[in-house]
Amino acid sequence: MTDIAKAIAGLIATEIAARPEQVRAAVDLLDSGATVPFVARYRKEVTGGLDDAQLRTLETRLGYLRELEARRAAILQSVDSQGKLTSELAAQIARVMTKSELEDIYLPYKPKRRTKAEIARERGLEPLADALFEDRTLAPPVEAEKYLSDDVPDARTALEGARDILAERFAENAELIGRLRDYMERKAVLRARVIDGKQEQGAKFSDYFDHAEAWSKVPSHRALAMLRGRNEEVLAVDLELDADTEGKYRPAETMVAAHFGIRADGGPVDQWLMDVARWSWRVKLWLHLSVDLMGRLRERAEDEAISVFARNLKDLLLAAPAGNRATMGLDPGIRTGVKVAVVDATGKVLDTATIYPFQPRNDVQGSFAALMALIARHKVDLIAIGNGTASRETERLVTDMLSMIPAPKPMKVVVSEAGASVYSASETASNELPGLDVSLRGAVSIARRLQDPLAELVKIEPKSIGVGQYQHDVDQYRLARALDAVVEDAVNAVGVDLNTASAPLLARVSGLGSSLAEAIVAHRDANGAFSARKQLLSVARLGPKAFEQAAGFLRIRDGSEPLDASSVHPEAYGVARKIVAACGRDIRQLMGDSTVLKKLDPHSFVDDTFGLPTVRDILAELEKPGRDPRPEFKTATFAEGIEEISDLRPGMMLEGTVTNVAAFGAFVDIGVHQDGLVHVSQLADRFIKDAHEVVKAGDVVKVKVLEVDAKRKRISLSMRRDAAPDRNAESRRPERNAPRPKKNAQPSSPSQGALGAALSEALRRDK
């Protein structure tokens, strides 16, 4: 391993709380083509037990640091080719550990287009600049007279050229840039103002029409809101620094001067140099650093937004499945009708229909008859109702219908239909449901996502699932990469049934991908169900490496090899059989018998290949073969008669489902077509810094209504036991031209849904 590789491993080890040798082992595995889920689950001995979160961080940082090293090498080569590389400069370049610091050092040597400073040098003015900088006893106009020429007709032109040369030097000094950057990080203020004439057009950004806060403290959601307002040409967003400072020179200007030993109270040269320092700051350094800080603000905000989206997506993907039961899916609609699809326990479509219980047809009796006939014909156990438009009306229709049929009755559940329309129009849906109308595919997806959320949601582009904030405003490549990692980890944590999984689900299995997933499905269709994992090796293009990565995450129920139904990897079947032999039992009898297995000493089965972590994993898997890490299925029960936001009253106690979680609070669906916000301060009776400490997407929670603003579609909720409703909300609502108490609130936007609608309330509480 090279010195650079060792240095990278050491740095990453510190960041993820591991030893360098653990990091080096993980890097070797990842470089050889191993996936994070495989390394985390089946190479614990090699990595010393690094988990998937540590490995994901390692993977990300490894990419960044390798890019940094490649850039460092390119810069060293560039400077060396110019004949300007000294041992001191090389050491300085070698020390920095961020891309921005590296670029600061490279700035003076970076090839650039012809600048004013370069023109001044060509006119012979560099000696003048050097003389004025080094000898503070000179008189600038007098000294400038010595450098007149055809290109430099007067002293003023000469001094301007000298200024350009010195200003470029000042603006390219890496140490000074670093100090000024640190100062701006502490003192800069982000200011947003409405552009004249855009007040009405940009009403959703009204909370930012005159807004200012410290750059260092701007949270992700506010930063992205302001940047969106700027992109839509409603807001002017800028940085301010020392705006209220009095005196001839601002602090940043005096920092530039002090760095080069320039005195504000000195003689004529110092006074001239002070003007050069001020000009350097205002024309060059301020612009460069402002762009840098705005870029870092966006990056910081995007990091947080992506992190929030990833956490929520993970919670949604790992939500409890209702199980393999015949399910009816209802995609609510008013004029276009309610789309109905019935699927069997495996998700196969059995029947479809469209009913019209609402205006203009109002065929309630016909709808009852159609639903009851489908339930009886296909022995439906579950009814999944999409939570979009007309959801509560459809739920009430189902409730009335269920009251007419004898027990046992199907269970009705309202589920998120986020992304269902995206799936309906996708190529995946066309391939899966080729003979089904696009309008009915959404109902199929709604039914299947109740049976198994993970298996269905993997078919939808992650960012279309709708559990993030400002997902369309962040870097789409970074977002997709982060969300793909979440999906991959979730799928492999649960495991996949090799004989029933769709190609999109198989594609997320470690080591496979779309091409091999389609090959597996094609092989399965042509040859029938797999009876053993080893048969995967007969699939076209699926070689030993892919088999090694994927096999442990694929399950075969009732196959020829009982261990194929577990997460025990085929490479470790020998260890599992030693354990079985030690118990003197048939493997099928032993699997699930925790009493016998707990009596065994794991150390007895350790060998040169498989260490204690693997043996313990095998014993745990034999105790609960094919265990699903997802929680037990349960649903929220919406209150009868509470169907619209106008039905809510402060003080009401309701049950709902958490749909989205941000650092500042959680959004809860309480069945009124508009999610309410539980601010972080209302999540528990103790101090909570981050809402994720208490709740996750999919949780069923009890909430109290604190405040309702029907006009702005904002609902404030609480999960605290001592919460008191705000009964004076109406009287406190500000007039249009009154002072705005919610100055830091977030604008809502139709594309943000519930998240945007409730952010203002969250931000008011932040203050």
Secondary structure, DSSP 8 states (H G I E B T S, - for coil): --HHHHHHHHHHHHHTT--HHHHHHHHHHHHTT--HHHHHHH-HHHHTS--HHHHHHHHHHHHHHHHHHHHHHHHHHHHHHTT---HHHHHHHHH--SHHHHHHHHGGGS-----HHHHHHHTT-HHHHHHHHH-TTS-HHHHHGGG--SS--SHHHHHHHHHHHHHHHHHT-HHHHHHHHHHHHHH-EEEEEE-TT-TTTTGGGGGGTEEEEEGGG--HHHHHHHHHHHHTTSEEEEEE-STT--SSS-HHHHHHHHHTT--TTS-HHHHHHHHHHHHIIIIIIHHHHHHHHHHHHHHHHHHHHHHHHHHHHHHHHTS----S--EEEEE--STT-EEEEEE-TTS-EEEEEEE--STTT--HHHHHHHHHHHHHHHT--EEEEESSTTHHHHHHHHHHHHTTS-SS--EEEEE--TTHHHHHTSHHHHHHSTTS-HHHHHHHHHHHHHH-HHHHHTTS-GGGS--SSSTTTS-HHHHHHHHHHHHHHHHHHH-EETTT--HHHHTTSTT--HHHHHHHHHHHHHH---SSGGGGGGSTT--HHHHHHHGGGEE-TT-SSGGGGSS--GGGHHHHHHHHHHHTS-HHHHTT-HHHHTTS-GGGG--SSS-HHHHHHHHHHHHSTT---S---------TT--SGGG--TT-EEEEEEEEEETTEEEEE-SSSS-EEEEGGGS-SS--S-GGGT--TT-EEEEEEEEEETTTTEEEEE--TT----TTHHHH---TTS--S-TT-----GGGTHHHHHHHHHHHHH-
